[in-house]
Amino acid sequence: MMIGFGTLFRMLKRLLGKPLEDTGALPTRYYLQEVLNALDHDNIGEAVKLLKMSKGALIDKSRWEMVRQQIIFRCRVLRERHRRRISLLEGKIKENKNRGTFPWQWFHKGPAEKLFHYKKTLALEKQAQALLEQYENELKTMVKG
Amino acid sequence: MEQKKLSIPGALVGALVGLGAEIAIREMTGFDVIEGILEIIGAGFGLIRIDKRIYESTVRLLKGMDIQPGDDYQRIVRRIDELTVDLPELRENFLRLMEAGVRAKSA
């Protein structure tokens, strides 16, 4: 009997969960589950969006707060990773620039391509870091009433 | 179109009958109808497992902290302190998990 109900509600969740998600009308715990699923995949943007939607019952205040803190923590860990990568890439770019271009390297595309790749990756890393910082600031200002 | 009439006494009687039935079922069978229905609804949305899910996520976050194989306990705690400056509840949970891990290892 319970298994039957479980399956039925899982189906209902699948059918109604996603369409109703944006309304913010679903229970806080539903959103928290989805936030944690997004966090598992390091999808911080989705996690922040869903956490904002959960209006929250008073009973789930501590759970909501714990999930908020978990997202902030993950943002910091990921930002730290990006910071390390940025520092590594900046070192590589500096190293490549210091070498200069000698006449016998003019027709050798390798270093130029590498430099371009490093710069492109560096821009992406900085963008990701800035985005994470923005999410972290948003989460810091989100306090449940 | 015929206007529907709402009867307040009727609603009150209905509520009382429902409450009476719920109490009678609980007294006779020991099964709490309302709690049972809420549990079923909750189970459907995976809501009952939320605390377990939060715990699992806490463990996952701790594991994903970029800990080096040579890092000792104090160093990891310092790292946790740095990352959880304004996150007291999470810090407490992490430290509890760490202590439990150390105790399990030494046992």
gemmi code that builds the backbone of each chain (N, CA, C; Angstrom):
import gemmi

chains = {
    "A": [
        ("MET", (0.836, -1.206, 0.000), (0.000, 0.000, 0.000), (0.872, 1.258, 0.000)),
        ("MET", (1.865, 1.283, 0.943), (2.746, 2.453, 1.050), (3.591, 2.637, -0.212)),
        ("ILE", (4.013, 1.452, -0.755), (4.838, 1.519, -1.981), (4.015, 2.120, -3.110)),
        ("GLY", (2.748, 1.711, -3.156), (1.830, 2.226, -4.173), (1.690, 3.732, -4.070)),
        ("PHE", (1.484, 4.206, -2.828), (1.347, 5.651, -2.614), (2.651, 6.369, -2.945)),
        ("GLY", (3.752, 5.739, -2.552), (5.072, 6.327, -2.823), (5.283, 6.536, -4.308)),
        ("THR", (4.948, 5.496, -5.073), (5.116, 5.576, -6.533), (4.200, 6.638, -7.121)),
        ("LEU", (2.948, 6.639, -6.616), (1.967, 7.602, -7.105), (2.449, 9.035, -6.875)),
        ("PHE", (2.956, 9.301, -5.678), (3.391, 10.668, -5.373), (4.690, 11.039, -6.076)),
        ("ARG", (5.524, 10.027, -6.289), (6.749, 10.306, -7.058), (6.378, 10.744, -8.472)),
        ("MET", (5.339, 10.038, -9.005), (4.864, 10.394, -10.348), (4.286, 11.806, -10.352)),
        ("LEU", (3.492, 12.094, -9.305), (2.896, 13.430, -9.208), (3.978, 14.492, -9.102)),
        ("LYS", (5.025, 14.154, -8.327), (6.129, 15.100, -8.149), (6.788, 15.387, -9.494)),
        ("ARG", (6.987, 14.293, -10.251), (7.619, 14.465, -11.564), (6.748, 15.291, -12.503)),
        ("LEU", (5.429, 15.000, -12.419), (4.515, 15.683, -13.331), (4.296, 17.141, -12.946)),
        ("LEU", (4.090, 17.358, -11.647), (3.711, 18.706, -11.202), (4.863, 19.519, -10.644)),
        ("GLY", (5.892, 18.809, -10.152), (7.011, 19.505, -9.504), (7.614, 20.597, -10.355)),
        ("LYS", (8.102, 20.214, -11.543), (8.795, 21.182, -12.402), (7.885, 22.333, -12.867)),
        ("PRO", (6.650, 22.003, -13.379), (5.798, 23.125, -13.819), (5.430, 24.088, -12.688)),
        ("LEU", (5.295, 23.545, -11.459), (4.865, 24.419, -10.355), (6.033, 25.090, -9.635)),
        ("GLU", (7.232, 24.648, -9.980), (8.432, 25.121, -9.284), (8.554, 26.647, -9.305)),
        ("ASP", (8.337, 27.222, -10.482), (8.526, 28.674, -10.632), (7.480, 29.504, -9.899)),
        ("THR", (6.392, 28.870, -9.484), (5.347, 29.629, -8.795), (5.729, 29.892, -7.339)),
        ("GLY", (6.631, 29.068, -6.824), (7.030, 29.222, -5.420), (5.981, 28.674, -4.469)),
        ("ALA", (5.007, 27.935, -5.027), (3.899, 27.455, -4.208), (4.175, 26.113, -3.541)),
        ("LEU", (5.247, 25.465, -3.937), (5.528, 24.125, -3.387), (6.142, 24.232, -1.987)),
        ("PRO", (6.087, 23.127, -1.228), (6.634, 23.193, 0.141), (8.139, 23.507, 0.151)),
        ("THR", (8.579, 24.152, 1.219), (10.000, 24.530, 1.350), (10.907, 23.326, 1.161)),
        ("ARG", (10.493, 22.201, 1.715), (11.355, 21.012, 1.651), (11.558, 20.512, 0.224)),
        ("TYR", (10.548, 20.710, -0.584), (10.703, 20.338, -2.001), (11.847, 21.149, -2.605)),
        ("TYR", (11.809, 22.459, -2.341), (12.846, 23.335, -2.905), (14.213, 22.981, -2.334)),
        ("LEU", (14.233, 22.668, -1.035), (15.527, 22.332, -0.417), (16.119, 21.077, -1.054)),
        ("GLN", (15.257, 20.089, -1.303), (15.718, 18.864, -1.986), (16.334, 19.213, -3.340)),
        ("GLU", (15.620, 20.055, -4.072), (16.088, 20.423, -5.416), (17.370, 21.263, -5.352)),
        ("VAL", (17.448, 22.119, -4.331), (18.660, 22.934, -4.144), (19.855, 22.006, -3.904)),
        ("LEU", (19.648, 21.004, -3.054), (20.748, 20.079, -2.745), (21.140, 19.260, -3.978)),
        ("ASN", (20.142, 18.909, -4.795), (20.453, 18.193, -6.042), (21.310, 19.061, -6.957)),
        ("ALA", (20.938, 20.347, -7.041), (21.715, 21.275, -7.879), (23.126, 21.440, -7.312)),
        ("LEU", (23.200, 21.485, -5.991), (24.504, 21.658, -5.331), (25.418, 20.448, -5.577)),
        ("ASP", (24.807, 19.269, -5.645), (25.585, 18.053, -5.932), (26.314, 18.159, -7.267)),
        ("HIS", (25.668, 18.878, -8.198), (26.265, 19.025, -9.529), (26.996, 20.353, -9.684)),
        ("ASP", (27.227, 21.032, -8.563), (27.883, 22.354, -8.558), (27.166, 23.366, -9.434)),
        ("ASN", (25.855, 23.183, -9.555), (25.049, 24.143, -10.316), (24.581, 25.232, -9.342)),
        ("ILE", (25.496, 26.145, -9.034), (25.241, 27.131, -7.980), (24.122, 28.103, -8.384)),
        ("GLY", (24.097, 28.488, -9.658), (23.075, 29.417, -10.137), (21.675, 28.889, -9.891)),
        ("GLU", (21.479, 27.626, -10.245), (20.166, 26.984, -10.065), (19.838, 26.863, -8.573)),
        ("ALA", (20.853, 26.515, -7.785), (20.646, 26.357, -6.341), (20.196, 27.683, -5.713)),
        ("VAL", (20.843, 28.769, -6.112), (20.486, 30.086, -5.554), (19.073, 30.467, -5.990)),
        ("LYS", (18.764, 30.199, -7.254), (17.437, 30.538, -7.788), (16.333, 29.795, -7.014)),
        ("LEU", (16.560, 28.499, -6.796), (15.554, 27.692, -6.101), (15.436, 28.081, -4.629)),
        ("LEU", (16.565, 28.412, -4.023), (16.530, 28.804, -2.610), (15.747, 30.111, -2.438)),
        ("LYS", (15.885, 30.994, -3.413), (15.151, 32.266, -3.352), (13.645, 32.013, -3.423)),
        ("MET", (13.274, 30.975, -4.200), (11.856, 30.702, -4.398), (11.175, 30.110, -3.178)),
        ("SER", (11.951, 29.417, -2.363), (11.335, 28.763, -1.208), (10.975, 29.830, -0.187)),
        ("LYS", (9.683, 30.019, -0.022), (9.255, 31.076, 0.899), (9.422, 30.613, 2.336)),
        ("GLY", (9.159, 29.331, 2.509), (9.551, 28.765, 3.778), (8.553, 28.757, 4.897)),
        ("ALA", (8.373, 27.543, 5.418), (7.581, 27.401, 6.629), (8.534, 27.602, 7.803)),
        ("LEU", (7.994, 28.069, 8.893), (8.820, 28.361, 10.070), (9.530, 27.097, 10.557)),
        ("ILE", (8.835, 25.964, 10.380), (9.370, 24.683, 10.853), (10.693, 24.318, 10.139)),
        ("ASP", (10.847, 24.813, 8.922), (12.041, 24.458, 8.140), (13.105, 25.556, 8.148)),
        ("LYS", (12.980, 26.509, 9.044), (13.896, 27.653, 9.053), (15.351, 27.211, 9.220)),
        ("SER", (15.572, 26.278, 10.173), (16.957, 25.856, 10.432), (17.515, 25.060, 9.249)),
        ("ARG", (16.646, 24.266, 8.618), (17.088, 23.482, 7.443), (17.447, 24.443, 6.296)),
        ("TRP", (16.595, 25.414, 6.108), (16.811, 26.411, 5.048), (18.149, 27.118, 5.270)),
        ("GLU", (18.385, 27.480, 6.531), (19.619, 28.193, 6.877), (20.842, 27.308, 6.633)),
        ("MET", (20.704, 26.031, 6.990), (21.830, 25.094, 6.789), (22.150, 24.958, 5.292)),
        ("VAL", (21.103, 24.851, 4.482), (21.309, 24.708, 3.038), (21.946, 25.985, 2.476)),
        ("ARG", (21.498, 27.137, 2.971), (22.080, 28.418, 2.523), (23.580, 28.441, 2.833)),
        ("GLN", (23.921, 28.020, 4.049), (25.335, 28.016, 4.451), (26.147, 27.029, 3.601)),
        ("GLN", (25.508, 25.921, 3.250), (26.209, 24.925, 2.422), (26.546, 25.508, 1.046)),
        ("ILE", (25.604, 26.257, 0.482), (25.872, 26.846, -0.852), (27.003, 27.874, -0.748)),
        ("ILE", (26.958, 28.698, 0.303), (28.019, 29.712, 0.481), (29.379, 29.015, 0.597)),
        ("PHE", (29.393, 27.933, 1.363), (30.650, 27.200, 1.562), (31.175, 26.660, 0.233)),
        ("ARG", (30.266, 26.063, -0.549), (30.689, 25.500, -1.843), (31.204, 26.614, -2.770)),
        ("CYS", (30.533, 27.766, -2.713), (30.984, 28.921, -3.517), (32.429, 29.256, -3.151)),
        ("ARG", (32.730, 29.261, -1.875), (34.080, 29.616, -1.425), (35.115, 28.592, -1.878)),
        ("VAL", (34.741, 27.309, -1.759), (35.682, 26.248, -2.183), (35.963, 26.375, -3.685)),
        ("LEU", (34.897, 26.582, -4.461), (35.068, 26.692, -5.919), (35.841, 27.949, -6.295)),
        ("ARG", (35.575, 29.030, -5.574), (36.301, 30.279, -5.851), (37.790, 30.114, -5.585)),
        ("GLU", (38.087, 29.383, -4.522), (39.487, 29.111, -4.162), (40.173, 28.328, -5.285)),
        ("ARG", (39.434, 27.366, -5.842), (39.981, 26.571, -6.956), (40.261, 27.470, -8.153)),
        ("HIS", (39.290, 28.336, -8.453), (39.475, 29.263, -9.577), (40.659, 30.191, -9.325)),
        ("ARG", (40.799, 30.643, -8.070), (41.901, 31.545, -7.730), (43.250, 30.872, -8.010)),
        ("ARG", (43.330, 29.594, -7.623), (44.582, 28.851, -7.857), (44.861, 28.718, -9.355)),
        ("ARG", (43.797, 28.401, -10.111), (43.964, 28.256, -11.571), (44.375, 29.582, -12.195)),
        ("ILE", (43.755, 30.673, -11.735), (44.075, 32.002, -12.278), (45.546, 32.318, -12.033)),
        ("SER", (45.988, 32.038, -10.817), (47.393, 32.335, -10.491), (48.338, 31.492, -11.370)),
        ("LEU", (47.966, 30.235, -11.603), (48.773, 29.355, -12.458), (48.815, 29.879, -13.895)),
        ("LEU", (47.634, 30.273, -14.391), (47.553, 30.771, -15.770), (48.319, 32.084, -15.937)),
        ("GLU", (48.216, 32.956, -14.940), (48.947, 34.228, -15.019), (50.453, 33.973, -15.064)),
        ("GLY", (50.877, 32.984, -14.290), (52.294, 32.600, -14.305), (52.722, 32.110, -15.681)),
        ("LYS", (51.872, 31.272, -16.259), (52.173, 30.715, -17.590), (52.249, 31.825, -18.644)),
        ("ILE", (51.292, 32.759, -18.559), (51.260, 33.866, -19.541), (52.525, 34.713, -19.412)),
        ("LYS", (52.899, 34.987, -18.157), (54.099, 35.795, -17.900), (55.340, 35.092, -18.471)),
        ("GLU", (55.373, 33.803, -18.209), (56.501, 32.969, -18.670), (56.615, 33.023, -20.197)),
        ("ASN", (55.453, 32.900, -20.857), (55.435, 32.929, -22.321), (55.832, 34.285, -22.885)),
        ("LYS", (55.365, 35.338, -22.193), (55.682, 36.688, -22.658), (57.164, 36.993, -22.482)),
        ("ASN", (57.716, 36.544, -21.349), (59.128, 36.802, -21.064), (60.057, 36.181, -22.103)),
        ("ARG", (59.605, 35.060, -22.635), (60.432, 34.374, -23.622), (60.646, 35.222, -24.878)),
        ("GLY", (59.609, 36.028, -25.174), (59.687, 36.879, -26.364), (59.597, 36.052, -27.630)),
        ("THR", (59.597, 36.732, -28.741), (59.544, 36.020, -30.012), (60.866, 36.208, -30.736)),
        ("PHE", (61.556, 35.141, -30.848), (62.832, 35.188, -31.569), (62.573, 34.935, -33.053)),
        ("PRO", (63.470, 35.437, -33.917), (63.232, 35.280, -35.370), (62.936, 33.850, -35.777)),
        ("TRP", (63.630, 32.889, -35.159), (63.387, 31.489, -35.569), (62.049, 30.944, -35.049)),
        ("GLN", (61.356, 31.762, -34.239), (60.044, 31.313, -33.730), (58.878, 31.937, -34.511)),
        ("TRP", (59.229, 32.860, -35.469), (58.170, 33.556, -36.175), (57.211, 32.608, -36.891)),
        ("PHE", (57.778, 31.564, -37.440), (56.932, 30.640, -38.207), (56.454, 29.457, -37.355)),
        ("HIS", (56.830, 29.510, -36.088), (56.433, 28.437, -35.183), (55.200, 28.900, -34.403)),
        ("LYS", (54.063, 28.270, -34.709), (52.806, 28.793, -34.153), (52.571, 28.386, -32.692)),
        ("GLY", (53.246, 27.361, -32.241), (52.989, 26.786, -30.914), (52.826, 27.786, -29.780)),
        ("PRO", (53.860, 28.581, -29.484), (53.785, 29.492, -28.333), (52.648, 30.515, -28.438)),
        ("ALA", (52.429, 31.034, -29.636), (51.362, 32.030, -29.812), (49.993, 31.412, -29.538)),
        ("GLU", (49.825, 30.195, -30.025), (48.560, 29.487, -29.802), (48.361, 29.206, -28.316)),
        ("LYS", (49.447, 28.814, -27.684), (49.395, 28.526, -26.256), (48.982, 29.768, -25.478)),
        ("LEU", (49.620, 30.876, -25.815), (49.347, 32.143, -25.133), (47.883, 32.538, -25.306)),
        ("PHE", (47.395, 32.364, -26.517), (46.000, 32.687, -26.799), (45.073, 31.808, -25.949)),
        ("HIS", (45.412, 30.529, -25.887), (44.608, 29.575, -25.113), (44.633, 29.935, -23.627)),
        ("TYR", (45.820, 30.280, -23.121), (45.944, 30.660, -21.703), (45.101, 31.893, -21.402)),
        ("LYS", (45.170, 32.877, -22.301), (44.430, 34.122, -22.075), (42.919, 33.890, -22.096)),
        ("LYS", (42.495, 33.048, -23.020), (41.068, 32.735, -23.137), (40.577, 32.011, -21.865)),
        ("THR", (41.379, 31.043, -21.426), (41.011, 30.290, -20.221), (41.010, 31.212, -18.998)),
        ("LEU", (41.986, 32.113, -18.961), (42.075, 33.046, -17.841), (40.828, 33.927, -17.764)),
        ("ALA", (40.370, 34.392, -18.920), (39.163, 35.231, -18.947), (37.959, 34.452, -18.422)),
        ("LEU", (37.862, 33.185, -18.838), (36.739, 32.350, -18.390), (36.812, 32.096, -16.889)),
        ("GLU", (38.026, 31.828, -16.406), (38.218, 31.572, -14.977), (37.824, 32.798, -14.151)),
        ("LYS", (38.224, 33.973, -14.636), (37.900, 35.209, -13.911), (36.398, 35.457, -13.910)),
        ("GLN", (35.778, 35.140, -15.041), (34.319, 35.295, -15.158), (33.596, 34.388, -14.158)),
        ("ALA", (34.069, 33.127, -14.099), (33.455, 32.159, -13.177), (33.647, 32.601, -11.728)),
        ("GLN", (34.820, 33.120, -11.438), (35.111, 33.564, -10.072), (34.204, 34.743, -9.678)),
        ("ALA", (34.027, 35.667, -10.631), (33.183, 36.838, -10.363), (31.728, 36.416, -10.145)),
        ("LEU", (31.291, 35.437, -10.941), (29.920, 34.943, -10.830), (29.688, 34.292, -9.464)),
        ("LEU", (30.679, 33.508, -9.035), (30.570, 32.846, -7.734), (30.541, 33.878, -6.604)),
        ("GLU", (31.332, 34.927, -6.764), (31.360, 35.985, -5.754), (29.994, 36.672, -5.680)),
        ("GLN", (29.412, 36.876, -6.855), (28.090, 37.507, -6.909), (27.039, 36.632, -6.206)),
        ("TYR", (27.089, 35.322, -6.481), (26.151, 34.395, -5.831), (26.347, 34.403, -4.319)),
        ("GLU", (27.607, 34.426, -3.912), (27.905, 34.405, -2.476), (27.333, 35.654, -1.800)),
        ("ASN", (27.514, 36.801, -2.453), (26.977, 38.042, -1.884), (25.455, 38.012, -1.815)),
        ("GLU", (24.845, 37.452, -2.852), (23.372, 37.336, -2.856), (22.912, 36.475, -1.688)),
        ("LEU", (23.618, 35.366, -1.497), (23.240, 34.441, -0.426), (23.446, 35.057, 0.955)),
        ("LYS", (24.479, 35.877, 1.067), (24.751, 36.511, 2.365), (23.636, 37.477, 2.756)),
        ("THR", (23.041, 38.105, 1.737), (21.982, 39.065, 2.054), (20.610, 38.394, 2.214)),
        ("MET", (20.550, 37.119, 1.830), (19.281, 36.389, 1.963), (19.148, 35.856, 3.375)),
        ("VAL", (18.339, 36.495, 4.161), (18.134, 35.990, 5.523), (16.654, 35.772, 5.730)),
        ("LYS", (16.346, 34.579, 6.225), (14.937, 34.208, 6.413), (14.327, 35.000, 7.568)),
        ("GLY", (13.186, 35.590, 7.303), (12.502, 36.354, 8.347), (11.774, 35.494, 9.347)),
    ],
    "B": [
        ("MET", (-27.892, 31.786, -13.778), (-27.181, 30.718, -13.063), (-27.578, 30.722, -11.582)),
        ("GLU", (-27.820, 29.536, -11.109), (-28.252, 29.436, -9.715), (-27.088, 29.680, -8.755)),
        ("GLN", (-27.322, 30.555, -7.777), (-26.246, 30.878, -6.840), (-26.161, 29.802, -5.758)),
        ("LYS", (-24.917, 29.384, -5.486), (-24.750, 28.329, -4.479), (-24.791, 28.950, -3.086)),
        ("LYS", (-25.455, 28.251, -2.181), (-25.534, 28.766, -0.808), (-24.560, 28.003, 0.079)),
        ("LEU", (-23.761, 28.755, 0.825), (-22.827, 28.102, 1.743), (-23.424, 28.121, 3.145)),
        ("SER", (-23.405, 26.969, 3.776), (-23.977, 26.898, 5.118), (-22.867, 26.777, 6.153)),
        ("ILE", (-22.757, 27.781, 7.003), (-21.712, 27.750, 8.050), (-21.992, 26.660, 9.089)),
        ("PRO", (-23.259, 26.533, 9.560), (-23.518, 25.427, 10.504), (-23.202, 24.066, 9.883)),
        ("GLY", (-23.525, 23.956, 8.584), (-23.246, 22.687, 7.883), (-21.752, 22.384, 7.865)),
        ("ALA", (-20.953, 23.424, 7.606), (-19.494, 23.247, 7.571), (-18.983, 22.851, 8.947)),
        ("LEU", (-19.549, 23.513, 9.980), (-19.117, 23.198, 11.357), (-19.456, 21.751, 11.728)),
        ("VAL", (-20.670, 21.338, 11.345), (-21.094, 19.958, 11.627), (-20.158, 18.988, 10.904)),
        ("GLY", (-19.855, 19.304, 9.634), (-18.955, 18.452, 8.842), (-17.589, 18.327, 9.496)),
        ("ALA", (-17.063, 19.478, 9.963), (-15.748, 19.465, 10.616), (-15.781, 18.629, 11.881)),
        ("LEU", (-16.866, 18.802, 12.646), (-16.986, 18.050, 13.903), (-17.085, 16.550, 13.644)),
        ("VAL", (-17.882, 16.187, 12.629), (-18.025, 14.761, 12.276), (-16.660, 14.189, 11.877)),
        ("GLY", (-15.923, 14.970, 11.065), (-14.589, 14.534, 10.627), (-13.658, 14.337, 11.806)),
        ("LEU", (-13.674, 15.302, 12.715), (-12.816, 15.219, 13.904), (-13.189, 14.004, 14.755)),
        ("GLY", (-14.556, 13.826, 14.906), (-15.052, 12.685, 15.697), (-14.587, 11.378, 15.072)),
        ("ALA", (-14.706, 11.285, 13.751), (-14.302, 10.058, 13.045), (-12.804, 9.815, 13.222)),
        ("GLU", (-12.029, 10.873, 13.126), (-10.565, 10.750, 13.254), (-10.202, 10.236, 14.655)),
        ("ILE", (-10.860, 10.841, 15.683), (-10.577, 10.423, 17.075), (-11.001, 8.972, 17.284)),
        ("ALA", (-12.195, 8.641, 16.738), (-12.693, 7.269, 16.905), (-11.737, 6.261, 16.262)),
        ("ILE", (-11.265, 6.556, 15.056), (-10.342, 5.627, 14.366), (-9.044, 5.497, 15.164)),
        ("ARG", (-8.563, 6.650, 15.672), (-7.299, 6.618, 16.436), (-7.463, 5.769, 17.706)),
        ("GLU", (-8.638, 5.951, 18.386), (-8.880, 5.210, 19.625), (-9.006, 3.709, 19.360)),
        ("MET", (-9.688, 3.369, 18.263), (-9.960, 1.948, 17.997), (-8.761, 1.224, 17.374)),
        ("THR", (-8.107, 1.893, 16.442), (-7.029, 1.200, 15.709), (-5.626, 1.679, 16.101)),
        ("GLY", (-5.540, 2.824, 16.755), (-4.234, 3.384, 17.123), (-3.561, 4.064, 15.941)),
        ("PHE", (-4.287, 4.196, 14.840), (-3.706, 4.807, 13.639), (-4.147, 6.266, 13.520)),
        ("ASP", (-3.175, 7.172, 13.495), (-3.494, 8.593, 13.397), (-3.717, 8.957, 11.924)),
        ("VAL", (-4.993, 9.193, 11.577), (-5.360, 9.379, 10.165), (-4.654, 10.601, 9.552)),
        ("ILE", (-4.800, 11.763, 10.230), (-4.249, 13.003, 9.643), (-2.730, 12.904, 9.514)),
        ("GLU", (-2.096, 12.429, 10.601), (-0.628, 12.284, 10.561), (-0.207, 11.322, 9.454)),
        ("GLY", (-0.979, 10.246, 9.326), (-0.686, 9.246, 8.295), (-0.783, 9.834, 6.906)),
        ("ILE", (-1.860, 10.613, 6.686), (-2.041, 11.233, 5.356), (-0.894, 12.206, 5.076)),
        ("LEU", (-0.550, 13.007, 6.091), (0.545, 13.972, 5.904), (1.864, 13.254, 5.611)),
        ("GLU", (2.069, 12.122, 6.318), (3.300, 11.351, 6.090), (3.372, 10.827, 4.667)),
        ("ILE", (2.206, 10.345, 4.192), (2.162, 9.808, 2.826), (2.449, 10.913, 1.808)),
        ("ILE", (1.796, 12.079, 2.047), (2.037, 13.209, 1.125), (3.514, 13.602, 1.173)),
        ("GLY", (4.021, 13.677, 2.402), (5.430, 14.054, 2.585), (6.370, 13.077, 1.917)),
        ("ALA", (6.068, 11.770, 2.084), (6.926, 10.745, 1.471), (6.922, 10.879, -0.036)),
        ("GLY", (5.768, 11.242, -0.553), (5.638, 11.425, -1.994), (6.558, 12.490, -2.528)),
        ("PHE", (6.705, 13.530, -1.798), (7.568, 14.613, -2.260), (9.004, 14.430, -1.768)),
        ("GLY", (9.265, 13.310, -1.145), (10.625, 13.045, -0.658), (10.989, 13.976, 0.486)),
        ("LEU", (9.968, 14.397, 1.210), (10.217, 15.424, 2.225), (10.715, 14.851, 3.547)),
        ("ILE", (10.323, 13.614, 3.811), (10.705, 13.026, 5.096), (12.214, 12.841, 5.156)),
        ("ARG", (12.817, 12.613, 4.000), (14.244, 12.308, 3.969), (15.126, 13.557, 3.944)),
        ("ILE", (14.551, 14.708, 4.119), (15.314, 15.947, 3.947), (16.517, 16.051, 4.902)),
        ("ASP", (16.326, 15.625, 6.161), (17.441, 15.739, 7.113), (18.597, 14.843, 6.706)),
        ("LYS", (18.251, 13.636, 6.231), (19.283, 12.704, 5.771), (20.013, 13.301, 4.563)),
        ("ARG", (19.223, 13.934, 3.715), (19.782, 14.543, 2.494), (20.741, 15.683, 2.852)),
        ("ILE", (20.362, 16.487, 3.859), (21.226, 17.598, 4.290), (22.526, 17.037, 4.877)),
        ("TYR", (22.396, 15.960, 5.642), (23.581, 15.321, 6.229), (24.514, 14.813, 5.123)),
        ("GLU", (23.915, 14.132, 4.126), (24.724, 13.606, 3.014), (25.462, 14.721, 2.275)),
        ("SER", (24.744, 15.830, 2.121), (25.342, 16.968, 1.428), (26.496, 17.557, 2.246)),
        ("THR", (26.326, 17.586, 3.566), (27.398, 18.095, 4.442), (28.648, 17.231, 4.296)),
        ("VAL", (28.458, 15.918, 4.282), (29.592, 14.989, 4.134), (30.276, 15.213, 2.779)),
        ("ARG", (29.456, 15.367, 1.757), (29.991, 15.568, 0.408), (30.810, 16.853, 0.321)),
        ("LEU", (30.294, 17.900, 0.983), (31.013, 19.183, 0.969), (32.358, 19.069, 1.676)),
        ("LEU", (32.353, 18.332, 2.780), (33.599, 18.149, 3.539), (34.616, 17.366, 2.705)),
        ("LYS", (34.122, 16.352, 2.000), (35.012, 15.551, 1.152), (35.541, 16.349, -0.030)),
        ("GLY", (34.734, 17.293, -0.498), (35.125, 18.069, -1.677), (35.933, 19.308, -1.338)),
        ("MET", (36.557, 19.297, -0.164), (37.234, 20.503, 0.323), (38.674, 20.654, -0.130)),
        ("ASP", (39.129, 19.843, -1.059), (40.522, 19.886, -1.539), (41.516, 19.646, -0.411)),
        ("ILE", (41.318, 18.587, 0.330), (42.247, 18.246, 1.410), (43.390, 17.430, 0.819)),
        ("GLN", (44.616, 17.835, 1.144), (45.785, 17.113, 0.631), (46.034, 15.873, 1.502)),
        ("PRO", (46.613, 14.827, 0.908), (46.831, 13.596, 1.692), (47.690, 13.830, 2.940)),
        ("GLY", (48.612, 14.798, 2.855), (49.513, 15.025, 3.993), (48.962, 15.968, 5.057)),
        ("ASP", (47.769, 16.521, 4.823), (47.216, 17.488, 5.777), (46.838, 16.825, 7.103)),
        ("ASP", (47.249, 17.467, 8.210), (46.876, 16.909, 9.506), (45.563, 17.538, 10.007)),
        ("TYR", (45.089, 17.010, 11.144), (43.803, 17.419, 11.694), (43.736, 18.930, 11.914)),
        ("GLN", (44.777, 19.467, 12.568), (44.792, 20.901, 12.895), (44.710, 21.777, 11.633)),
        ("ARG", (45.424, 21.336, 10.622), (45.446, 22.105, 9.371), (44.058, 22.112, 8.702)),
        ("ILE", (43.416, 20.957, 8.746), (42.073, 20.868, 8.146), (41.089, 21.741, 8.935)),
        ("VAL", (41.221, 21.701, 10.272), (40.326, 22.514, 11.106), (40.548, 24.000, 10.819)),
        ("ARG", (41.815, 24.388, 10.655), (42.126, 25.786, 10.333), (41.477, 26.193, 9.001)),
        ("ARG", (41.551, 25.255, 8.071), (40.977, 25.497, 6.731), (39.454, 25.653, 6.835)),
        ("ILE", (38.837, 24.781, 7.650), (37.381, 24.870, 7.860), (37.046, 26.223, 8.485)),
        ("ASP", (37.864, 26.632, 9.476), (37.639, 27.928, 10.135), (37.682, 29.077, 9.140)),
        ("GLU", (38.639, 29.005, 8.229), (38.785, 30.076, 7.233), (37.541, 30.167, 6.333)),
        ("LEU", (37.074, 28.993, 5.937), (35.970, 28.967, 4.965), (34.589, 29.158, 5.596)),
        ("THR", (34.511, 28.999, 6.915), (33.188, 29.101, 7.565), (33.170, 30.231, 8.599)),
        ("VAL", (33.847, 31.309, 8.275), (33.949, 32.428, 9.233), (32.564, 32.864, 9.729)),
        ("ASP", (31.640, 33.063, 8.783), (30.313, 33.529, 9.172), (29.242, 32.444, 8.987)),
        ("LEU", (29.673, 31.186, 9.049), (28.726, 30.075, 8.887), (28.811, 29.154, 10.115)),
        ("PRO", (28.367, 29.621, 11.270), (28.608, 28.874, 12.523), (27.999, 27.473, 12.570)),
        ("GLU", (26.769, 27.345, 12.063), (26.099, 26.031, 12.151), (26.820, 24.996, 11.296)),
        ("LEU", (27.225, 25.428, 10.118), (27.917, 24.506, 9.205), (29.277, 24.106, 9.792)),
        ("ARG", (29.959, 25.085, 10.384), (31.265, 24.826, 11.000), (31.121, 23.756, 12.094)),
        ("GLU", (30.085, 23.934, 12.912), (29.845, 22.988, 14.003), (29.617, 21.585, 13.455)),
        ("ASN", (28.816, 21.490, 12.393), (28.544, 20.186, 11.779), (29.815, 19.553, 11.217)),
        ("PHE", (30.628, 20.358, 10.581), (31.886, 19.854, 10.018), (32.789, 19.312, 11.126)),
        ("LEU", (32.880, 20.091, 12.211), (33.763, 19.667, 13.303), (33.254, 18.380, 13.949)),
        ("ARG", (31.936, 18.281, 14.071), (31.353, 17.050, 14.635), (31.689, 15.854, 13.738)),
        ("LEU", (31.566, 16.058, 12.445), (31.872, 14.981, 11.489), (33.342, 14.577, 11.587)),
        ("MET", (34.204, 15.594, 11.710), (35.642, 15.333, 11.804), (35.954, 14.532, 13.075)),
        ("GLU", (35.352, 14.976, 14.184), (35.578, 14.284, 15.459), (35.102, 12.842, 15.384)),
        ("ALA", (33.923, 12.656, 14.783), (33.368, 11.304, 14.641), (34.308, 10.447, 13.799)),
        ("GLY", (34.875, 11.054, 12.753), (35.815, 10.328, 11.892), (37.071, 9.924, 12.635)),
        ("VAL", (37.586, 10.863, 13.452), (38.803, 10.589, 14.227), (38.541, 9.490, 15.242)),
        ("ARG", (37.372, 9.588, 15.921), (37.025, 8.579, 16.928), (36.883, 7.200, 16.288)),
        ("ALA", (36.249, 7.185, 15.118), (36.052, 5.901, 14.416), (37.385, 5.307, 13.994)),
        ("LYS", (38.330, 6.162, 13.622), (39.632, 5.692, 13.184), (40.455, 5.134, 14.340)),
        ("SER", (40.335, 5.817, 15.500), (41.127, 5.376, 16.656), (40.502, 4.188, 17.369)),
        ("ALA", (39.224, 3.920, 17.098), (38.535, 2.799, 17.794), (38.960, 1.449, 17.208)),
    ],
}
model = gemmi.Model(1)
for chain_id, residues in chains.items():
    chain = gemmi.Chain(chain_id)
    for i, (resn, *xyz) in enumerate(residues, 1):
        res = gemmi.Residue()
        res.name, res.seqid = resn, gemmi.SeqId(i, " ")
        for name, pos in zip(("N", "CA", "C"), xyz):
            atom = gemmi.Atom()
            atom.name, atom.element = name, gemmi.Element(name[0])
            atom.pos, atom.b_iso = gemmi.Position(*pos), 0.0
            res.add_atom(atom)
        chain.add_residue(res)
    model.add_chain(chain)
structure = gemmi.Structure()
structure.add_model(model)
structure.setup_entities()
